[in-house]
Amino acid sequence: MSIVLIGAPGAGKTSVGVELANRLGTAFVDVDTRIEQVVGKPVAEIFTDEGEEHFRTLEESASLELLGSGGVIALGGGAVVNPTIRQALAGHDVIWLEVSAPVAARRVGLNTARPLLLGNIRARLIEQLRERTPFYQELAGTRVDTDGRSIDDIAAELASTRMVT
């Protein structure tokens, strides 16, 4: 069983995931980072060169591979839209790191590594949250509001109630 972090861009999946894994003495992996390692280029370039559909195929493959590895895993914000990934989350400890659109927009800023947020970042985040929130709600066994909280505080709360198997 893996501990899987889901949530919108800017929710803190990677930052909290690293700290949580350290506290639990286990491995951490970010699905987007794994894709970049396998393909040999940043996610933004994959979107530009091959398109979102190709990226989503890579995301599905990497997510399914990593879900079998244990430890702490940060899924991409849009991975929950994929029915195959949703089904594969059964039996895992799924944690939704919830973030409001204004806070996520501040955290993400003008990060060009997030191709689906280029343009009006806040409006794009609001649209993504509208589309994805029902999936986050459905999948998460634990829901943590990250607005106004430190990475250390969130990781400490989560680590106090979890074990890695």
C-alpha positions in Angstrom: 0.0 0.0 0.0 1.2 3.5 -0.9 0.4 6.8 0.6 -0.9 8.8 -2.3 -1.2 12.6 -2.3 -3.8 14.2 -4.7 -4.9 17.7 -5.2 -4.7 20.8 -7.4 -1.5 22.4 -8.6 -0.1 24.4 -5.7 -1.7 22.2 -3.0 1.8 21.1 -1.8 1.8 17.5 -3.0 5.5 17.4 -3.7 6.7 19.5 -0.7 4.4 17.7 1.8 5.3 14.4 0.2 9.0 14.9 0.6 8.6 15.9 4.3 6.1 13.1 5.0 8.3 10.4 3.4 11.3 11.7 5.5 9.2 11.5 8.7 8.1 8.0 7.9 11.5 6.8 6.7 10.3 5.8 3.3 10.7 6.7 -0.4 9.0 9.6 -2.1 8.3 9.9 -5.8 6.5 12.5 -7.8 4.8 11.2 -10.9 5.7 14.2 -13.0 9.3 13.9 -12.0 9.3 10.2 -12.9 7.8 11.0 -16.4 10.6 13.6 -16.9 13.2 11.1 -16.0 11.9 8.5 -18.4 11.2 10.8 -21.3 14.3 13.0 -20.7 12.5 16.3 -20.9 10.3 18.6 -18.8 6.6 18.1 -18.7 6.1 21.5 -20.3 8.1 20.3 -23.3 6.1 17.1 -23.5 2.9 19.1 -23.7 4.4 21.4 -26.3 6.0 18.7 -28.5 3.6 15.8 -28.2 0.4 17.3 -26.7 -1.7 16.7 -23.6 -3.1 13.3 -24.8 0.4 11.9 -25.1 1.3 13.3 -21.6 -1.8 11.7 -20.1 -0.8 8.3 -21.6 2.7 8.7 -20.0 1.0 9.8 -16.7 -1.2 6.7 -16.6 1.7 4.4 -17.2 3.9 6.1 -14.6 1.1 6.3 -12.0 0.3 2.6 -12.3 3.9 1.7 -12.1 4.6 3.8 -9.0 1.4 2.8 -7.2 2.9 -0.7 -6.9 6.1 0.6 -5.4 5.0 1.6 -1.9 6.1 4.7 -0.1 4.7 8.2 -0.6 3.6 9.2 -4.1 2.5 12.6 -5.4 0.1 12.2 -8.4 -0.3 15.0 -10.9 -3.3 17.2 -10.3 -5.2 15.9 -13.3 -4.5 12.2 -12.8 -7.7 11.7 -10.9 -9.7 12.4 -14.1 -8.4 9.2 -15.6 -10.7 6.2 -14.7 -7.8 3.7 -14.8 -5.8 5.6 -12.3 -8.9 6.1 -10.1 -9.5 2.4 -10.1 -5.8 1.7 -9.3 -6.1 3.9 -6.2 -8.3 1.4 -4.4 -6.5 -0.1 -1.4 -4.1 2.9 -1.1 -4.1 5.6 1.6 -5.3 8.5 -0.6 -4.9 12.0 0.9 -6.4 15.1 -0.7 -4.4 18.2 0.0 -7.1 20.8 -0.5 -6.2 24.3 -1.6 -8.3 27.3 -2.5 -7.9 28.8 -5.9 -6.4 32.2 -4.6 -3.8 30.4 -2.5 -2.9 27.9 -5.3 -2.5 30.8 -7.7 -0.1 32.5 -5.3 1.9 29.3 -4.8 2.0 28.5 -8.5 2.7 32.0 -9.7 4.0 32.2 -13.3 5.5 28.7 -13.2 6.0 27.8 -16.9 6.5 24.2 -15.9 2.7 23.9 -15.5 1.5 24.2 -19.1 -2.2 23.8 -18.3 -2.0 26.9 -16.1 -0.5 29.3 -18.7 -2.6 32.4 -19.3 -5.0 33.5 -16.6 -3.7 31.3 -13.8 -6.5 31.9 -11.3 -9.3 31.3 -13.8 -7.6 28.1 -15.0 -7.2 26.9 -11.4 -10.9 27.7 -10.7 -11.9 25.7 -13.8 -9.6 22.8 -12.8 -10.9 22.7 -9.3 -14.5 22.7 -10.6 -13.8 19.7 -12.8 -11.6 17.8 -10.4 -13.0 18.4 -6.9 -15.7 15.7 -7.2 -12.9 13.2 -8.0 -10.7 14.4 -5.1 -13.7 14.0 -2.8 -14.6 10.6 -4.1 -11.1 9.1 -3.8 -9.7 10.6 -0.6 -9.8 8.8 2.7 -8.3 11.9 4.3 -8.8 15.5 3.4 -6.3 18.2 4.6 -6.9 21.9 4.1 -3.4 23.4 3.2 -4.4 27.1 3.1 -2.4 29.0 5.7 -0.5 25.9 6.9 3.2 25.1 6.8 4.6 22.0 5.0 6.1 20.8 8.3 2.7 21.2 10.1 0.8 19.2 7.5 3.5 16.5 7.2 3.6 16.1 11.0 -0.2 15.8 11.2 -0.2 13.1 8.5 2.8 11.2 9.8 1.3 11.0 13.3 -1.5 8.8 12.0 0.2 6.7 9.4 2.5 3.8 8.9 4.2 2.6 5.7 3.7 -1.0 4.8 
